[in-house]
Amino acid sequence: MGRRGRPAGPTGHPLPNQTVEVRPVLTALTSVTGFTGARGTRVGVSLDTSAGTPVVLRFWQTKTDIPADALVPCTGSGVVSFVPDPTSPTARRAAVEVGFFRVLA
């Protein structure tokens, strides 16, 4: 990573129709399991590589577009953070590692 959490190498914007969603997990066997907590009514989703505004999800299993103005690496990996909002003592964030691949036209 470069300065301020921005990618150090070449960057670009996500392709159209790239989405993100929150799904309920029926088991706690995964380390990426988050929890909205007692007060959570929405989840903020952000890429660690983009200084853009987080995507706000208000419903389970509803795909939402990743903003086309997000700045992401052309290759490599990054983390998508899922942050409960509002937070509470029982809320837990989740982080999912993702891969970035350059698409050649």
C-alpha positions as CSV (number, residue, x, y, z in Angstrom):
1,M,0.0,0.0,0.0
2,G,1.1,3.5,-0.7
3,R,0.3,6.7,1.3
4,R,-3.1,7.0,3.0
5,G,-4.1,3.4,2.2
6,R,-4.0,3.9,-1.5
7,P,-2.6,1.2,-3.8
8,A,1.1,1.6,-4.5
9,G,1.0,0.3,-8.1
10,P,-1.3,0.9,-11.1
11,T,-5.0,1.4,-10.3
12,G,-8.3,1.5,-12.1
13,H,-12.0,1.5,-11.6
14,P,-14.2,-1.6,-11.1
15,L,-16.0,-3.0,-14.1
16,P,-19.7,-2.3,-14.4
17,N,-22.0,-4.7,-12.6
18,Q,-19.5,-5.6,-9.8
19,T,-21.6,-6.0,-6.7
20,V,-21.3,-6.6,-2.9
21,E,-23.9,-8.0,-0.5
22,V,-24.3,-9.2,3.1
23,R,-25.5,-12.7,3.8
24,P,-26.5,-14.3,7.0
25,V,-24.2,-17.0,8.2
26,L,-25.7,-20.1,9.8
27,T,-22.4,-21.2,11.4
28,A,-19.6,-19.6,13.3
29,L,-17.0,-21.7,11.7
30,T,-15.6,-18.9,9.6
31,S,-13.3,-16.1,10.9
32,V,-15.0,-13.5,8.7
33,T,-18.3,-13.8,10.4
34,G,-19.5,-10.3,11.5
35,F,-22.5,-9.4,13.6
36,T,-24.6,-6.2,13.3
37,G,-25.1,-6.2,17.1
38,A,-28.0,-5.2,19.2
39,R,-28.5,-1.8,17.5
40,G,-27.2,-2.4,14.0
41,T,-29.6,-1.5,11.2
42,R,-27.2,-1.3,8.3
43,V,-23.7,-2.3,7.3
44,G,-21.1,0.0,5.7
45,V,-18.9,-1.7,3.1
46,S,-15.6,-0.3,2.0
47,L,-12.5,-1.3,0.1
48,D,-9.2,-0.7,2.0
49,T,-7.8,0.7,-1.3
50,S,-10.3,3.3,-2.0
51,A,-10.9,6.6,-0.2
52,G,-14.5,6.7,-1.5
53,T,-17.6,6.7,0.5
54,P,-18.6,3.3,1.8
55,V,-21.5,1.4,0.3
56,V,-24.4,1.2,2.8
57,L,-26.3,-2.1,2.9
58,R,-29.7,-2.1,4.6
59,F,-31.0,-5.5,3.7
60,W,-29.7,-9.1,3.7
61,Q,-28.9,-10.7,0.4
62,T,-29.5,-7.6,-1.7
63,K,-26.7,-7.0,-4.2
64,T,-25.5,-3.4,-4.4
65,D,-23.2,-2.0,-7.1
66,I,-19.6,-1.2,-6.1
67,P,-19.3,2.5,-7.0
68,A,-17.7,3.0,-10.5
69,D,-15.5,5.8,-9.1
70,A,-13.8,3.4,-6.5
71,L,-10.1,3.2,-7.1
72,V,-8.7,-0.3,-6.9
73,P,-5.4,-2.0,-7.8
74,C,-5.1,-3.5,-11.2
75,T,-3.7,-6.7,-9.7
76,G,-3.0,-8.1,-6.2
77,S,-5.2,-8.4,-3.2
78,G,-7.1,-6.2,-0.8
79,V,-9.6,-6.3,2.0
80,V,-13.3,-5.5,1.9
81,S,-14.5,-4.3,5.4
82,F,-18.1,-4.8,6.6
83,V,-18.8,-2.4,9.5
84,P,-22.0,-2.5,11.5
85,D,-23.8,0.8,11.9
86,P,-24.7,2.0,14.5
87,T,-22.2,0.1,16.5
88,S,-22.8,-1.5,19.9
89,P,-20.8,-3.6,22.4
90,T,-22.1,-6.8,20.7
91,A,-21.3,-5.7,17.1
92,R,-18.4,-7.3,15.2
93,R,-16.8,-6.1,12.0
94,A,-15.9,-8.6,9.3
95,A,-13.1,-8.4,6.7
96,V,-12.9,-10.4,3.5
97,E,-9.7,-10.7,1.5
98,V,-10.4,-10.2,-2.2
99,G,-8.3,-10.5,-5.4
100,F,-7.9,-8.0,-8.1
101,F,-7.3,-9.0,-11.7
102,R,-6.6,-6.8,-14.7
103,V,-9.0,-7.4,-17.6
104,L,-7.5,-7.0,-21.0
105,A,-9.8,-5.7,-23.7
